[in-house]
């Protein structure tokens, strides 16, 4: 896994220089002891700060005892937002910034984002100790945060090392591993969107990174098709490896493009609670359902590639369009999509015949996408969420249409869903 990433970093077909921050990545028995040895060798161990939450605190005593370090415990329902980052920052300020040489994230996705955000803020290293195979952000270099209600991606710190102990993450509730499968399944539409943007706008696409990510996706899909494999202890290990490779792919690319597309934007849309009540569904669960919905949406609108498209950027990103959905977040959403004013959105490079002139390249990509029911069955087989109802979200047609139309506004990134949305809104539909 790490060797594959290092090989790309050493030189790849795209000619671009790639970089990996995470130099040590150990998944296997004895990883906890390796973490302790690593910290003792490279830092003043008493100046390590272990960050966990009320759910993952039970895994911290062996590490704390061996290192003689401090521990900060976040609430069990902590989300990656301004409240929890302020809570951790206040603690670091109270003990003195010079008292922290390295931070250890002992937990899952949100806790890692909180820790990496603060590690970046204080310019200290952080180490990943994942307690569930639930998300792909453990070794990524960005933090997905909900700041003052808006879902944003911040440049942040990748861990210098990761140690994953199977006895720990394999003991996590099966729901968390199923969430990890959902996050991996999302690469189906993420990789499709990356190829689409490369064709339409020339956005850089590193074929080596793409192939490694696609290989990891295929391994997860094959394993998820076998019910005996799903029930085995090796299944969470396979999912963890796939999630870590996804994180390394993001490090290599320098952004989240290899792992995040329209399906993640839909998940983020629901997480912002602008059109729905809060739900306790996990990130990967929402990504999985978002993938199913986006596959149906893409297939249903495939004929758009044969048409001239008319996009009115001013109308799409006007307050009259955005405010009825995003409310108080309207200014932030417009700023995200028009960072330098009119003409700076991800849609700006598209011409009237952009799709039609590339239809022969785009059609095979669409046809290669699996049918939505096939992915629903796979998610159901691993115990994952398969529809909006399982996420405690409305299942009516209006909610689905609003989600597919306005979730692309979450990020200034070109996706097929963003093009479909732009055409609809421009035409007043």
LUMZAFI-455589 format. One line per 2 residues: their letters; for each residue x, y, z of C-alpha. Coordinates in nm, 4 decimals, m for minus. Example, Ala and Ser with C-alpha at 12.3 -4.5 7.8 and 13.67 -1.06 7.14 Angstrom:
// LUMZAFI-455589
as) 1.2300/m0.4500/0.7800 | 1.3670/m0.1060/0.7140
//
This chain:
// LUMZAFI-455589
xx) 0.0000/0.0000/0.0000 | 0.2571/0.2571/0.1126
xx) 0.5020/0.1106/m0.1374 | 0.2551/0.1695/m0.4216
xx) 0.2220/0.5324/m0.3165 | 0.5988/0.5749/m0.2783
xx) 0.6488/0.4356/m0.6290 | 0.4186/0.7032/m0.7708
xx) 0.5913/0.9715/m0.5654 | 0.9264/0.8591/m0.7058
xx) 0.8081/0.9300/m1.0581 | 0.4904/0.8685/m1.2542
xx) 0.3499/0.8874/m1.6054 | 0.1919/1.2326/m1.5656
xx) 0.5307/1.3939/m1.5046 | 0.4027/1.5924/m1.2083
xx) 0.5885/1.5862/m0.8778 | 0.3887/1.4048/m0.6087
xx) 0.4530/1.4103/m0.2367 | 0.3759/1.1823/0.0578
xx) 0.3915/1.3077/0.4152 | 0.2997/0.9818/0.5877
xx) 0.6300/0.7943/0.5994 | 0.5206/0.5071/0.8255
xx) 0.2021/0.3094/0.7776 | 0.1516/m0.0091/0.9768
xx) m0.1643/m0.2186/0.9746 | m0.1249/m0.5365/1.1746
xx) m0.0827/m0.7033/1.5109 | 0.1562/m0.5127/1.7328
xx) 0.0796/m0.1744/1.5766 | 0.0103/m0.0246/1.9218
xx) 0.3561/m0.1177/2.0465 | 0.5052/0.0200/1.7259
xx) 0.3286/0.3510/1.7845 | 0.4746/0.3747/2.1342
xx) 0.8247/0.2961/2.0056 | 0.7899/0.5489/1.7248
xx) 0.6892/0.8300/1.9614 | 0.9625/0.7483/2.2140
xx) 1.2258/0.7486/1.9411 | 1.1244/1.0766/1.7741
xx) 0.9650/1.2963/2.0413 | 0.9690/1.3720/2.4100
xx) 0.7003/1.1152/2.4884 | 0.5604/1.3063/2.7847
xx) 0.4883/1.5932/2.5447 | 0.2626/1.3810/2.3300
xx) m0.1074/1.4640/2.3474 | m0.3511/1.1819/2.2815
xx) m0.6894/1.3014/2.1582 | m0.9845/1.0636/2.1843
xx) m1.3560/1.0827/2.2527 | m1.5838/0.9202/2.5090
xx) m1.6318/0.6210/2.2774 | m1.2657/0.5593/2.1928
xx) m1.1142/0.6483/2.5293 | m1.1163/0.2773/2.6189
xx) m0.8339/0.2204/2.3683 | m0.6089/0.4900/2.5142
xx) m0.4775/0.3518/2.8498 | m0.1971/0.1291/2.7068
xx) m0.0647/0.4225/2.5015 | m0.0968/0.6806/2.7785
xx) 0.0654/0.4488/3.0318 | 0.3584/0.3650/2.8044
xx) 0.4234/0.7262/2.7046 | 0.3312/0.9049/3.0248
xx) 0.1469/1.1590/2.8132 | m0.1595/1.3773/2.8464
xx) m0.5012/1.2813/2.7133 | m0.7825/1.5089/2.6003
xx) m1.1293/1.3569/2.5731 | m1.3902/1.5039/2.3399
xx) m1.7629/1.4286/2.3668 | m1.8731/1.1028/2.2073
xx) m2.0855/1.2886/1.9526 | m1.8187/1.5456/1.8650
xx) m1.8400/1.6846/1.5113 | m1.5606/1.8499/1.3172
xx) m1.6690/2.2100/1.3642 | m1.5669/2.5387/1.5222
xx) m1.6982/2.4316/1.8644 | m1.4845/2.1189/1.8990
xx) m1.1701/2.2700/1.7446 | m1.2035/2.5592/1.9901
xx) m1.2415/2.3108/2.2744 | m0.9173/2.1344/2.1813
xx) m0.7345/2.4601/2.1066 | m0.8338/2.6021/2.4453
xx) m0.6896/2.2965/2.6180 | m0.3607/2.3288/2.4279
xx) m0.3404/2.6974/2.5209 | m0.4102/2.6124/2.8863
xx) m0.1180/2.3680/2.9131 | 0.1086/2.5775/2.6906
xx) 0.1826/2.5223/2.3231 | 0.5402/2.4239/2.4016
xx) 0.4059/2.1274/2.5989 | 0.2838/1.9537/2.2819
xx) 0.5357/1.8002/2.0406 | 0.3013/1.5590/1.8681
xx) m0.0706/1.4809/1.8712 | m0.2154/1.1293/1.8477
xx) m0.5661/1.0944/1.7047 | m0.7288/0.7906/1.8677
xx) m1.0663/0.7554/1.7001 | m1.2492/0.7770/1.3717
xx) m1.3265/1.0414/1.1086 | m1.4504/1.3514/1.2928
xx) m1.1925/1.3140/1.5669 | m0.9148/1.2912/1.3085
xx) m1.0345/1.6072/1.1345 | m1.0460/1.7961/1.4647
xx) m0.6974/1.6763/1.5572 | m0.5373/1.7390/1.2161
xx) m0.6951/2.0864/1.2003 | m0.5456/2.1819/1.5376
xx) m0.2111/2.0144/1.4627 | m0.1922/2.2262/1.1491
xx) m0.2910/2.5350/1.3476 | m0.0105/2.4800/1.6006
xx) 0.2407/2.3431/1.3477 | 0.2977/2.0143/1.5275
xx) 0.3050/1.6604/1.3906 | 0.0147/1.4264/1.4357
xx) m0.0102/1.0480/1.4322 | m0.3144/0.8463/1.3313
xx) m0.4446/0.5601/1.5453 | m0.7762/0.4662/1.3786
xx) m1.0259/0.2712/1.5865 | m1.2646/0.1775/1.3033
xx) m1.2440/0.1198/0.9269 | m1.5102/0.3835/0.8704
xx) m1.3723/0.6667/0.6524 | m1.0843/0.7402/0.4158
xx) m0.9642/1.0578/0.5836 | m0.7137/0.9061/0.8254
xx) m0.4094/0.9877/0.6114 | m0.5511/1.2603/0.3892
xx) m0.4051/1.6102/0.3871 | m0.7342/1.7955/0.4119
xx) m0.9882/1.8381/0.6909 | m1.3598/1.8254/0.6060
xx) m1.5095/2.0705/0.8536 | m1.8553/2.2139/0.9145
xx) m1.7636/2.5694/1.0113 | m2.0516/2.7897/1.1212
xx) m2.2900/2.5638/0.9331 | m2.1055/2.5487/0.5988
xx) m1.9233/2.2356/0.4899 | m1.5708/2.3367/0.3877
xx) m1.2478/2.1556/0.3088 | m0.9382/2.3047/0.4708
xx) m0.5736/2.2396/0.3851 | m0.4458/2.0594/0.6902
xx) m0.1880/1.8148/0.8224 | m0.1425/1.4612/0.7003
xx) m0.0220/1.2266/0.9746 | 0.3504/1.1614/0.9797
xx) 0.2659/0.8016/1.0667 | m0.0320/0.5688/1.1057
xx) m0.0634/0.2616/1.3241 | m0.3783/0.0498/1.2918
xx) m0.4251/m0.2403/1.5327 | m0.6663/m0.5067/1.4000
xx) m0.7732/m0.6084/1.7521 | m0.8937/m0.2493/1.7905
xx) m1.0590/m0.1591/1.4613 | m1.1974/m0.5091/1.3944
xx) m1.3820/m0.4889/1.7272 | m1.5653/m0.1725/1.6186
xx) m1.9410/m0.2058/1.5561 | m2.0159/m0.3581/1.2130
xx) m2.2009/m0.0386/1.1254 | m1.8706/0.1516/1.1222
xx) m1.7070/m0.0927/0.8808 | m2.0185/m0.0731/0.6586
xx) m1.9730/0.3052/0.6625 | m1.6177/0.2514/0.5369
xx) m1.7553/0.0427/0.2517 | m1.9926/0.3292/0.1674
xx) m1.7038/0.5748/0.1583 | m1.5085/0.3434/m0.0727
xx) m1.8087/0.2796/m0.2987 | m1.8285/0.6567/m0.3471
xx) m1.5101/0.6332/m0.5544 | m1.7257/0.4995/m0.8396
xx) m1.8753/0.8423/m0.9064 | m1.5712/1.0350/m0.7796
xx) m1.3423/0.8750/m1.0376 | m1.6073/0.9196/m1.3066
xx) m1.6311/1.2918/m1.2278 | m1.2521/1.3266/m1.2338
xx) m1.2353/1.1741/m1.5822 | m1.5233/1.3919/m1.6996
xx) m1.3513/1.7104/m1.5858 | m1.0253/1.6005/m1.7447
xx) m1.2013/1.5525/m2.0789 | m1.4049/1.8731/m2.0662
xx) m1.1604/2.1197/m1.9106 | m0.8198/1.9546/m1.9162
xx) m0.8091/1.9304/m1.5374 | m0.4954/1.7299/m1.4533
xx) m0.5573/1.3585/m1.4028 | m0.2688/1.1400/m1.2970
xx) m0.3330/0.7999/m1.4512 | m0.1111/0.6218/m1.1976
xx) m0.3062/0.7652/m0.9026 | m0.6342/0.6931/m1.0817
xx) m0.5371/0.3302/m1.1458 | m0.4264/0.2675/m0.7869
xx) m0.7530/0.4132/m0.6568 | m0.9573/0.2113/m0.9037
xx) m0.7709/m0.1048/m0.8019 | m0.8532/m0.0448/m0.4350
xx) m1.2181/0.0133/m0.5258 | m1.2343/m0.3111/m0.7234
xx) m1.0877/m0.5072/m0.4301 | m1.3556/m0.3720/m0.1969
xx) m1.6324/m0.4471/m0.4466 | m1.5115/m0.8045/m0.4950
xx) m1.4935/m0.8660/m0.1205 | m1.8359/m0.7118/m0.0614
xx) m1.9901/m0.9512/m0.3135 | m1.8970/m1.2513/m0.0963
xx) m2.1120/m1.2938/0.2158 | m1.8582/m1.5236/0.3828
xx) m1.5834/m1.2679/0.3243 | m1.7985/m0.9906/0.4696
xx) m1.8413/m1.1847/0.7942 | m1.4706/m1.2674/0.8280
xx) m1.2202/m1.0858/1.0482 | m1.0144/m1.0084/0.7398
xx) m1.2925/m0.7942/0.5915 | m1.2362/m0.4857/0.8130
xx) m0.8622/m0.5210/0.7411 | m0.9266/m0.5145/0.3659
xx) m1.1564/m0.2128/0.4041 | m0.9001/m0.0343/0.6208
xx) m0.6302/m0.0914/0.3588 | m0.8571/0.0436/0.0844
xx) m0.9444/0.3519/0.2900 | m0.5780/0.4201/0.3647
xx) m0.4823/0.3859/m0.0004 | m0.7555/0.6363/m0.0798
xx) m0.6069/0.8792/0.1701 | m0.2606/0.8325/0.0216
xx) m0.4069/0.8993/m0.3245 | m0.5329/1.2344/m0.1961
xx) m0.1876/1.3142/m0.0570 | m0.0288/1.2327/m0.3912
xx) m0.2823/1.4369/m0.5890 | m0.2627/1.7293/m0.3493
xx) m0.6428/1.7433/m0.3266 | m0.9452/1.5183/m0.2693
xx) m1.0292/1.4657/m0.6390 | m0.9355/1.0914/m0.6449
xx) m1.1797/1.0208/m0.3621 | m1.4569/1.2793/m0.3672
xx) m1.7110/1.3849/m0.6281 | m2.0831/1.4471/m0.6568
xx) m2.1660/1.1734/m0.4042 | m1.9632/1.3527/m0.1350
xx) m2.1207/1.6856/m0.2224 | m2.4617/1.5292/m0.1603
xx) m2.3433/1.3945/0.1751 | m2.2081/1.7388/0.2670
xx) m2.5374/1.8999/0.1587 | m2.7267/1.6842/0.4064
xx) m2.4648/1.7476/0.6755 | m2.5204/2.1226/0.6457
xx) m2.8884/2.0783/0.7446 | m3.0118/2.3547/0.5170
xx) m3.2909/2.1443/0.3699 | m3.3243/1.8631/0.6223
xx) m3.3245/1.8043/0.9948 | m3.0036/1.6726/1.1529
xx) m2.9485/1.2989/1.1245 | m2.7112/1.0761/1.3182
xx) m2.6176/0.8860/1.0012 | m2.2440/0.8352/0.9570
xx) m2.0470/1.0088/0.6817 | m1.9804/0.6875/0.4871
xx) m2.3459/0.5875/0.5151 | m2.4495/0.9136/0.3520
xx) m2.1806/0.8805/0.0851 | m2.3038/0.5312/m0.0002
xx) m2.6645/0.6439/m0.0413 | m2.5444/0.9536/m0.2264
xx) m2.3592/0.7275/m0.4693 | m2.6742/0.5248/m0.5374
xx) m2.8770/0.8412/m0.6016 | m2.6081/0.9949/m0.8204
xx) m2.5743/0.6801/m1.0308 | m2.9485/0.6936/m1.1019
xx) m2.9275/1.0675/m1.1694 | m2.6347/1.0350/m1.4114
xx) m2.7913/0.7476/m1.6049 | m3.1276/0.9271/m1.6269
xx) m2.9642/1.2397/m1.7695 | m2.7075/1.0772/m1.9986
xx) m2.8731/1.2222/m2.3091 | m2.7532/1.5705/m2.2112
xx) m2.4157/1.4853/m2.3662 | m2.5736/1.5085/m2.7127
xx) m2.7142/1.8566/m2.6603 | m2.5919/2.2123/m2.6698
xx) m2.5830/2.3459/m2.3153 | m2.6723/2.6970/m2.2102
xx) m2.5382/2.7954/m1.8700 | m2.6185/3.1303/m1.7113
xx) m2.3574/3.1642/m1.4383 | m2.5097/3.4854/m1.3063
xx) m2.8489/3.3215/m1.2621 | m2.7086/3.0012/m1.1121
xx) m2.5193/3.1868/m0.8420 | m2.7574/3.4745/m0.7801
xx) m2.8988/3.5318/m0.4323 | m3.2469/3.4715/m0.5708
xx) m3.1400/3.1177/m0.6654 | m2.9186/3.0283/m0.3708
xx) m3.0916/3.1883/m0.0725 | m3.4193/2.9880/m0.0791
xx) m3.2132/2.6725/m0.0171 | m2.9026/2.7854/0.1709
xx) m3.0460/3.0723/0.3762 | m2.7850/3.2302/0.6037
xx) m2.5088/3.0376/0.4265 | m2.5879/3.2040/0.0925
xx) m2.2938/3.4451/0.0853 | m2.0502/3.1662/0.1721
xx) m2.1893/2.9370/m0.0973 | m2.1671/3.2080/m0.3624
xx) m1.8111/3.2910/m0.2532 | m1.7172/2.9221/m0.2749
xx) m1.8448/2.8946/m0.6319 | m1.7317/3.2369/m0.7531
xx) m1.4034/3.2824/m0.5649 | m1.2889/3.5605/m0.7986
xx) m1.6263/3.6854/m0.9164 | m1.8148/3.6060/m1.2353
xx) m1.6236/3.3744/m1.4661 | m1.4312/3.1941/m1.1915
xx) m1.6681/2.9042/m1.1252 | m1.5925/2.5431/m1.2179
xx) m1.8432/2.5848/m1.5016 | m1.6702/2.8834/m1.6572
xx) m1.4594/2.6831/m1.9044 | m1.7582/2.5030/m2.0550
xx) m1.8820/2.6153/m2.3935 | m2.2157/2.5576/m2.5578
xx) m2.0984/2.2421/m2.7366 | m1.8563/2.1127/m2.4694
xx) m2.0577/1.7989/m2.4018 | m2.1704/1.7321/m2.7578
xx) m1.8205/1.7614/m2.9014 | m1.6939/1.5097/m2.6451
xx) m1.9925/1.2735/m2.6482 | m1.7916/0.9847/m2.7942
xx) m1.5538/1.0019/m2.4979 | m1.8196/1.0580/m2.2336
xx) m2.0711/0.7908/m2.3325 | m1.8396/0.4938/m2.2553
xx) m1.7721/0.6405/m1.9106 | m2.1438/0.6647/m1.8374
xx) m2.2134/0.3178/m1.9739 | m1.9353/0.1730/m1.7571
xx) m2.1022/0.2981/m1.4383 | m2.2786/0.0155/m1.2517
xx) m2.6582/0.0246/m1.2180 | m2.7766/0.1847/m0.8928
xx) m2.9616/m0.1323/m0.7762 | m2.6373/m0.3291/m0.8012
xx) m2.4666/m0.0906/m0.5578 | m2.7727/m0.0882/m0.3300
xx) m2.7531/m0.4670/m0.3070 | m2.3823/m0.4502/m0.2252
xx) m2.4377/m0.1976/0.0528 | m2.7240/m0.4031/0.1924
xx) m2.5035/m0.7148/0.1921 | m2.2475/m0.5474/0.4194
xx) m2.5139/m0.4054/0.6499 | m2.4956/m0.0525/0.5127
xx) m2.7606/0.2100/0.4454 | m2.9220/0.1823/0.1026
xx) m3.1826/0.4589/0.0837 | m3.2815/0.7950/0.2306
xx) m3.5150/0.6351/0.4829 | m3.2259/0.4411/0.6358
xx) m3.0523/0.7777/0.6876 | m3.3651/0.9203/0.8543
xx) m3.4049/1.1596/0.5607 | m3.7212/1.2263/0.3548
xx) m3.7770/0.9832/0.0687 | m4.0114/1.1979/m0.1401
xx) m3.9428/1.3094/m0.4960 | m3.9053/1.6781/m0.4058
xx) m3.6320/1.6075/m0.1511 | m3.4388/1.3952/m0.4008
xx) m3.4694/1.6568/m0.6765 | m3.3583/1.9354/m0.4429
xx) m3.0628/1.7262/m0.3203 | m2.9339/1.6428/m0.6702
xx) m2.9870/2.0005/m0.7930 | m2.8401/2.1955/m0.5027
xx) m2.5771/1.9621/m0.3544 | m2.3321/2.0557/m0.6369
xx) m2.3307/2.4082/m0.4908 | m2.1385/2.2771/m0.1889
xx) m1.8061/2.2787/m0.3740 | m1.6578/2.4686/m0.6691
xx) m1.5662/2.1470/m0.8465 | m1.6823/2.0266/m1.1867
xx) m1.8992/1.7136/m1.1776 | m2.1613/1.5755/m1.4122
xx) m2.4239/1.6548/m1.1510 | m2.3055/2.0171/m1.1434
xx) m2.3502/2.0472/m1.5199 | m2.7001/1.8945/m1.5059
xx) m2.7910/2.1285/m1.2213 | m2.6521/2.4330/m1.4019
xx) m2.8552/2.3567/m1.7149 | m3.1729/2.3040/m1.5120
xx) m3.1358/2.6228/m1.3099 | m3.0376/2.8259/m1.6159
xx) m3.3541/2.7102/m1.7904 | m3.5627/2.7858/m1.4843
x) m3.6328/2.4183/m1.4110
//
